Amino acid sequence: MLVSLGALLVAGALGWLALRPAAAGPKSGKPAAAKFAAKKPAGAKTGFHLQKGRGQKKSRRAANTDKPTFDATMEDKEVAMSAEFKSLLEEVRAAIDAEDKPRLVKVVRRMQDMHEWPDGLPKSLHLAAIEALQWFGVSVASELIGYLGSANAEVVESAQEAMIDALSDLSISDHERSDLLLKLVRVVNDQDVLDTMIMELDKMRPTVRAKTGMAIFESGNKAAAGILKENIDFYFGDMDDLEVANPGDLKLYYEKAEKAYAEDPDLAESDEEFYGGDKEDT
């Protein structure tokens, strides 16, 4: 009876760990991710593998989500669009209907080169373009940056949400995630948005995470560097034999993680498979 009860308790605890949601962020304590350590037996997976898919999502296109209809973007009826702006809106719609990414990028860049950019263009046109870009995901995330210069808070917020959506896309690799995060850190200054974006470090293998962390500290973005420094143990406290207390410790963290992969090819291959993204969607 005692053995059976003990087995039930263990099974219940494991079931709870598997079903509970991922941690909301650095200040809520460490996520369920277990420690990355060179002491792991060959072929062992890092604890973060248990969380794959939780709190993450594919781009709208990769997830086969319905394409945007843009109905919501036309609510600001007070804006009387000129024939030129109406034509641009129709081009955006046509590009998304045809699932033609190059065509969409071309029209967005044309808008961004107009002398009226950004605040001389109707808000509804901006929101339609952002919604279309968001559907294509990370591959067009760079085109969203120009919308951060708008004086319209709704446009800026919409662009930031689309950036976060692209960063959280499960189909991309941690290298792609790192590249996009660093690109956005150079242009985003909103504390809350940066806090959310920097949480994407937790979806990178230790070596990529360390290099990304070092680059954030070197980016010149004081807000981003401050957020990372405040929560450095949350992101880099997973080596039993190393305490990462300041930015200078990240190089040693990287070297130890790289050595662990060199000594354990199975672990390196396992993490490459896990963090490499969905190849068919990239």
VMD Tcl script that draws the C-alpha trace (Angstrom):
set ca {
  {0.00 0.00 0.00}
  {2.81 2.43 0.90}
  {4.63 1.70 -2.36}
  {1.47 2.22 -4.39}
  {0.70 5.49 -2.62}
  {4.23 6.74 -3.20}
  {4.02 5.86 -6.88}
  {0.74 7.76 -7.17}
  {2.22 10.84 -5.50}
  {5.23 10.82 -7.84}
  {3.00 10.35 -10.88}
  {0.76 13.19 -9.75}
  {3.69 15.53 -9.24}
  {5.10 14.74 -12.68}
  {1.70 15.28 -14.24}
  {1.40 18.68 -12.58}
  {4.83 19.74 -13.83}
  {3.93 18.69 -17.37}
  {0.64 20.58 -17.37}
  {1.46 23.77 -15.50}
  {2.00 26.88 -17.67}
  {5.44 28.32 -18.32}
  {6.62 31.08 -16.01}
  {5.36 34.53 -16.91}
  {8.73 36.22 -16.68}
  {11.91 36.85 -14.78}
  {10.28 38.42 -11.75}
  {7.94 35.47 -11.25}
  {10.80 33.09 -10.55}
  {12.64 30.59 -12.74}
  {10.61 28.60 -15.27}
  {10.36 24.84 -15.11}
  {13.53 24.64 -17.21}
  {16.04 22.47 -15.41}
  {19.76 23.14 -15.34}
  {22.10 23.05 -18.31}
  {25.22 21.37 -17.02}
  {28.19 19.53 -18.46}
  {27.55 16.82 -15.88}
  {24.50 15.55 -17.79}
  {24.87 12.01 -19.20}
  {25.43 11.67 -22.93}
  {22.26 12.23 -24.92}
  {20.42 13.96 -22.08}
  {18.24 16.88 -23.08}
  {18.25 20.24 -21.35}
  {15.29 20.80 -19.08}
  {13.81 23.50 -21.31}
  {12.80 20.76 -23.78}
  {9.89 20.06 -21.44}
  {8.42 23.48 -22.23}
  {8.51 23.38 -26.02}
  {5.33 24.89 -27.40}
  {4.13 26.51 -24.17}
  {3.93 30.29 -24.46}
  {5.14 30.07 -28.05}
  {3.33 30.16 -31.36}
  {4.02 29.94 -35.03}
  {3.52 32.89 -37.33}
  {-0.01 33.25 -38.61}
  {1.07 31.87 -41.98}
  {3.00 28.93 -40.52}
  {0.07 28.10 -38.25}
  {-2.33 28.27 -41.22}
  {-4.29 31.03 -39.51}
  {-6.87 32.81 -41.66}
  {-5.46 35.72 -43.59}
  {-6.40 39.21 -42.34}
  {-9.52 40.76 -43.79}
  {-8.66 44.31 -42.72}
  {-12.26 45.08 -41.76}
  {-11.14 46.39 -38.36}
  {-8.68 48.79 -39.95}
  {-11.43 50.78 -41.64}
  {-13.12 51.91 -38.43}
  {-11.61 55.40 -38.60}
  {-14.19 56.57 -41.13}
  {-13.33 60.18 -40.44}
  {-10.27 59.78 -42.64}
  {-11.19 60.49 -46.23}
  {-8.58 58.59 -48.16}
  {-7.20 60.09 -51.32}
  {-7.29 57.97 -54.46}
  {-3.56 57.34 -54.01}
  {-3.96 55.97 -50.49}
  {-6.96 53.86 -51.49}
  {-4.87 52.38 -54.28}
  {-2.10 51.51 -51.80}
  {-4.61 49.83 -49.49}
  {-5.91 47.73 -52.37}
  {-2.33 46.73 -53.21}
  {-1.80 45.57 -49.65}
  {-5.02 43.54 -49.81}
  {-4.10 42.06 -53.17}
  {-0.67 41.02 -51.90}
  {-2.07 39.20 -48.89}
  {-4.83 37.58 -50.96}
  {-2.19 36.23 -53.33}
  {0.14 35.33 -50.44}
  {2.76 37.32 -52.32}
  {5.37 38.42 -49.79}
  {7.71 40.24 -52.24}
  {4.74 42.22 -53.53}
  {3.75 43.23 -50.00}
  {7.28 44.24 -49.08}
  {7.52 46.29 -52.24}
  {4.36 48.29 -51.52}
  {5.28 48.80 -47.86}
  {8.70 50.12 -48.83}
  {7.07 52.41 -51.36}
  {4.86 53.84 -48.63}
  {7.86 54.32 -46.34}
  {9.65 56.27 -49.05}
  {6.77 58.72 -49.51}
  {7.31 62.28 -48.32}
  {4.11 61.97 -46.24}
  {5.61 59.12 -44.20}
  {4.65 58.32 -41.54}
  {2.04 60.68 -40.15}
  {0.78 62.01 -43.44}
  {-0.62 58.57 -44.24}
  {-4.02 57.43 -42.86}
  {-3.88 55.35 -39.70}
  {-6.05 52.69 -41.33}
  {-3.48 52.23 -44.10}
  {-0.71 51.75 -41.54}
  {-2.73 49.22 -39.55}
  {-3.61 47.25 -42.67}
  {0.04 47.05 -43.73}
  {1.16 46.01 -40.24}
  {-1.51 43.31 -40.07}
  {-0.40 41.97 -43.45}
  {3.25 41.97 -42.43}
  {2.40 40.18 -39.19}
  {0.78 37.37 -41.15}
  {4.04 36.66 -43.00}
  {5.98 36.54 -39.75}
  {9.69 36.89 -39.04}
  {10.81 37.09 -42.67}
  {9.33 40.60 -43.00}
  {9.78 41.78 -39.42}
  {12.36 44.37 -40.51}
  {9.65 46.24 -42.41}
  {7.84 46.88 -39.13}
  {10.61 49.05 -37.72}
  {9.61 52.11 -39.74}
  {6.23 52.22 -38.00}
  {7.90 52.95 -34.66}
  {8.44 56.52 -35.90}
  {4.72 57.24 -36.04}
  {3.21 59.78 -33.64}
  {0.09 57.62 -33.45}
  {0.22 55.40 -30.36}
  {-2.08 52.79 -31.90}
  {0.20 52.39 -34.92}
  {3.30 52.05 -32.75}
  {1.60 49.59 -30.41}
  {0.38 47.51 -33.34}
  {3.90 47.37 -34.81}
  {5.39 46.39 -31.46}
  {2.84 43.61 -31.01}
  {3.66 42.32 -34.48}
  {7.37 42.33 -33.60}
  {6.73 40.35 -30.42}
  {4.60 37.93 -32.42}
  {7.44 37.40 -34.88}
  {9.95 36.84 -32.07}
  {7.77 34.20 -30.42}
  {7.27 32.23 -33.64}
  {8.02 28.59 -32.82}
  {9.03 27.76 -36.39}
  {12.21 29.87 -36.32}
  {15.59 28.77 -34.99}
  {17.27 30.31 -31.96}
  {19.84 31.91 -34.30}
  {17.05 33.65 -36.22}
  {15.40 34.64 -32.95}
  {18.69 36.10 -31.72}
  {19.27 38.07 -34.93}
  {15.79 39.58 -34.81}
  {15.97 40.34 -31.09}
  {19.23 42.22 -31.51}
  {17.85 44.12 -34.49}
  {14.84 45.21 -32.44}
  {16.90 46.08 -29.35}
  {18.62 48.71 -31.47}
  {15.34 50.54 -32.16}
  {12.93 49.77 -29.29}
  {13.09 51.77 -26.04}
  {9.78 50.96 -24.37}
  {10.60 49.20 -21.08}
  {7.61 46.84 -21.09}
  {8.10 45.85 -24.72}
  {11.82 45.26 -24.18}
  {11.08 43.18 -21.11}
  {8.81 40.93 -23.17}
  {11.28 40.72 -26.04}
  {14.24 39.88 -23.82}
  {12.28 36.96 -22.37}
  {12.90 35.28 -25.74}
  {16.42 34.52 -24.47}
  {14.83 31.60 -22.66}
  {14.08 29.98 -26.04}
  {17.75 29.84 -27.07}
  {20.35 27.19 -26.40}
  {22.98 28.30 -23.84}
  {25.67 29.27 -26.36}
  {23.32 31.39 -28.48}
  {21.73 32.88 -25.36}
  {25.13 33.92 -24.00}
  {26.27 35.54 -27.26}
  {22.93 37.35 -27.51}
  {23.21 38.56 -23.92}
  {26.71 39.93 -24.54}
  {25.47 41.70 -27.65}
  {22.58 43.29 -25.71}
  {25.04 44.72 -23.19}
  {27.12 46.09 -26.08}
  {24.11 47.44 -28.02}
  {24.07 50.88 -26.42}
  {20.44 50.42 -25.38}
  {20.65 51.29 -21.69}
  {17.06 50.23 -21.00}
  {17.62 46.77 -22.49}
  {20.96 46.37 -20.72}
  {19.35 47.37 -17.43}
  {16.55 44.82 -17.78}
  {18.99 42.04 -18.59}
  {21.39 42.97 -15.79}
  {18.55 43.02 -13.26}
  {17.45 39.53 -14.32}
  {20.80 38.03 -15.32}
  {20.53 35.13 -12.89}
  {17.12 34.22 -14.31}
  {18.57 33.70 -17.77}
  {22.05 32.44 -16.88}
  {21.70 30.74 -13.52}
  {21.57 27.24 -14.99}
  {25.17 26.12 -14.52}
  {25.84 24.51 -11.19}
  {29.52 25.45 -11.13}
  {29.19 29.08 -12.28}
  {27.45 32.07 -10.74}
  {26.64 34.68 -13.37}
  {26.34 37.89 -11.40}
  {27.41 40.53 -13.92}
  {27.83 41.02 -17.69}
  {31.51 40.08 -17.52}
  {30.60 36.52 -16.50}
  {28.78 35.82 -19.77}
  {31.97 35.08 -21.71}
  {32.92 32.36 -19.23}
  {29.34 31.04 -19.36}
  {29.59 30.84 -23.14}
  {32.95 29.06 -23.03}
  {31.66 26.49 -20.54}
  {28.53 25.84 -22.60}
  {30.59 25.49 -25.78}
  {32.92 23.05 -24.01}
  {29.95 21.01 -22.79}
  {28.73 20.64 -26.37}
  {32.22 19.72 -27.59}
  {32.51 17.01 -24.93}
  {29.00 15.69 -25.52}
  {28.12 15.53 -29.25}
  {24.79 13.88 -28.42}
  {23.77 16.85 -26.32}
  {24.90 19.25 -29.04}
  {22.91 17.35 -31.66}
  {19.87 17.17 -29.40}
  {19.86 20.91 -28.77}
  {20.47 21.65 -32.45}
  {17.39 19.60 -33.29}
  {15.30 21.23 -30.58}
  {16.36 24.87 -31.05}
  {16.81 24.67 -34.84}
  {13.23 25.60 -35.68}
  {10.82 23.87 -38.03}
  {12.87 23.63 -41.20}
  {9.83 23.15 -43.44}
  {8.39 26.50 -42.30}
  {11.48 28.67 -42.59}
}
mol new
graphics top color blue
foreach p $ca { graphics top sphere $p radius 0.5 }
foreach p [lrange $ca 0 end-1] q [lrange $ca 1 end] { graphics top cylinder $p $q radius 0.2 }
display resetview
